[in-house]
Amino acid sequence: MRFRPSIFIPVAVLVLGACGGGGDSSGSSSTPTSPTTPTTPTTPTTPSNPTATNQVEVDNDIFSPSNITVPVNTAVHWTWSTDATLHNVTFQDGTASGDKTAGGTFDKTFPTAGTFSYRCTIHVGMTGSVVVTQ
């Protein structure tokens, strides 16, 4: 069989042309787009600003309000809601309410200024804080 250049050359040109580059393979057009308008930043909501109260409700998987503010020498009162399952209020210094259910209560007085974090040791993520001001 004899090699015929008249058939080979057009086929080679087609193959090489198909593999050729040039152009954007991403499929996007070359028309520039307008920049987007930046969004206005929002104020973070976590942790929330402390609520001025000395009453906290212990409900299922939440303290409400979870972050409060009180003046020095104020007693804070935690009350377990009527349908609350087993929870506790435990501070980093070791002060704790003990495990309680619906109708339980716990009081703690804060004689010094500062931020005092607490949590339920039974339920991960159930946290709160008391901000004590002068």
C-alpha positions in Angstrom: 0.0 0.0 0.0 1.3 3.3 -1.0 1.3 6.4 1.2 -0.9 9.2 -0.3 0.0 12.7 0.8 -3.1 14.1 -0.8 -5.3 12.4 1.8 -2.9 12.7 4.8 -2.3 16.5 4.6 -6.0 17.6 4.8 -6.7 15.1 7.6 -3.6 16.3 9.5 -4.7 20.0 9.1 -8.2 19.2 10.4 -6.8 17.3 13.5 -4.2 20.0 14.3 -6.8 22.8 13.8 -9.2 21.0 16.2 -6.5 20.9 18.9 -5.5 24.5 18.4 -5.6 26.9 21.2 -6.6 30.5 21.2 -9.6 31.6 23.0 -11.1 31.2 26.4 -12.1 27.6 27.2 -14.2 28.7 30.2 -17.1 29.7 28.0 -17.3 33.2 29.4 -17.7 36.1 27.2 -15.1 38.7 26.8 -17.5 41.5 27.6 -16.6 43.1 31.0 -19.2 42.9 33.7 -20.1 45.7 36.1 -18.8 45.5 39.6 -21.3 44.5 42.3 -22.3 46.9 45.0 -20.7 46.0 48.3 -23.1 45.0 51.0 -23.4 46.9 54.3 -21.8 45.0 57.2 -24.1 43.8 59.9 -23.6 43.9 63.6 -22.8 40.4 65.0 -25.7 39.0 67.0 -23.7 36.4 69.0 -23.2 36.9 71.8 -26.2 39.1 72.2 -26.0 42.3 74.1 -26.8 41.6 77.7 -30.4 42.3 78.9 -30.8 44.3 82.0 -32.6 41.9 84.3 -31.9 39.6 87.2 -34.3 36.9 86.1 -33.3 34.0 83.8 -35.6 31.2 82.7 -34.1 27.7 82.2 -35.9 26.1 79.4 -35.1 23.1 77.2 -31.6 23.7 75.8 -31.7 27.5 76.4 -31.3 30.1 79.0 -33.6 33.0 78.4 -32.2 35.6 78.3 -28.8 34.0 77.9 -26.8 37.1 78.5 -27.8 39.6 81.2 -26.3 42.6 83.0 -26.8 43.6 86.6 -25.2 46.0 89.1 -22.8 44.9 91.7 -24.4 43.1 94.7 -27.4 41.9 92.8 -28.9 38.5 93.2 -29.8 36.7 90.0 -32.7 34.3 90.0 -32.9 31.3 87.7 -36.2 29.5 87.3 -36.7 26.2 85.5 -39.8 26.4 83.2 -42.8 24.2 83.7 -41.8 21.7 81.0 -38.0 21.9 81.5 -36.1 18.6 81.5 -33.0 18.1 83.7 -30.6 21.1 83.6 -28.1 22.9 85.8 -26.4 26.3 86.0 -22.7 25.8 86.5 -20.1 28.7 86.7 -16.4 28.5 85.9 -15.5 29.0 89.6 -17.4 25.8 90.4 -20.6 27.4 91.8 -23.5 25.3 90.6 -27.2 24.9 91.0 -27.2 21.2 91.0 -29.4 19.3 88.5 -33.0 20.5 88.6 -36.2 20.0 86.5 -39.5 21.9 86.1 -40.1 24.4 88.9 -36.5 24.4 90.2 -34.9 27.6 91.3 -31.3 28.9 91.9 -30.0 32.2 93.2 -26.5 33.7 93.1 -25.3 37.1 94.3 -22.5 38.9 92.4 -20.5 41.1 94.8 -17.8 42.2 92.2 -17.9 43.6 88.7 -16.9 41.4 85.8 -18.3 38.9 83.3 -19.3 35.6 84.7 -20.0 32.8 82.2 -22.1 29.8 83.0 -23.4 26.7 81.3 -25.5 23.6 81.6 -23.0 20.7 82.0 -25.7 18.3 80.7 -26.3 20.0 77.4 -23.4 21.1 75.2 -23.9 24.6 73.8 -26.4 25.7 76.5 -24.5 28.8 77.8 -25.0 32.2 79.3 -23.3 35.1 81.0 -23.9 37.6 83.7 -22.2 41.0 83.2 -21.8 42.7 86.5 -21.3 46.5 86.4 -20.2 49.1 89.0 
